[in-house]
């Protein structure tokens, strides 16, 4: 990207975020040209027959969640090569585009939700006979974390999801409606302002990421299929020594409550440094029935889960 284009993009971003949360100072994106090449390589690496997948022929790992997936060298593709059942993409609405990044300083107009996720998923599902993992009836969870104002960002996202509607699970008939399961299930997290426009949709190609306060609320899993929470808010144990009995009881009670409502559970901010403490915590999560283990270490979680079978 040349300097003139970069400068125009920075101005556009500032205008888009004005009136909302203040944008951090924008870094000089002099590496954007190479980032564009990486994005093109990512698309090319997603070969139609899935031959680049390390996990090809292995059972996919439904409980593996790639936190901040887009920060890996090959967004989406690296997680799929390790067999992950869930990936996370943070999105920002800027000048009508949905850009993928963790922070405003990392935004690049070439890294869109379509280029990093929707288009590669469409190619892969087409090549694999209607599934993300050929021969396995697993609906990949695409957790979309909204970073800009929830309502306008979701409304723009909903347009994109409708265009790729054949890929996605869908709910028909409002909040308590009938669900048609697809190769990919989009779950919307982040800014809570997305909830109202989602509740108003008669046909919805996405679902809502609930919080602990949504447990027992009576809102059905056809709208809130996932309950996510910050581990450190409820628990003090980080894997050193045995988990306190009271915390183990709390963990299992929360999971049982969610499962009783046919909802799944994920905790973020769990320890993610390789070692015995992380393994101990992951084992406790598995024993309690937590549905998604959260990590930035794709190879580490794959090895752990395959050994735990």
Order of alpha helices (4+ residues) and beta strands (2+ residues): alpha-alpha-beta-alpha-beta-beta-alpha-beta-alpha-beta-beta-beta-alpha-beta-beta-beta-alpha-alpha-beta-alpha-beta-alpha
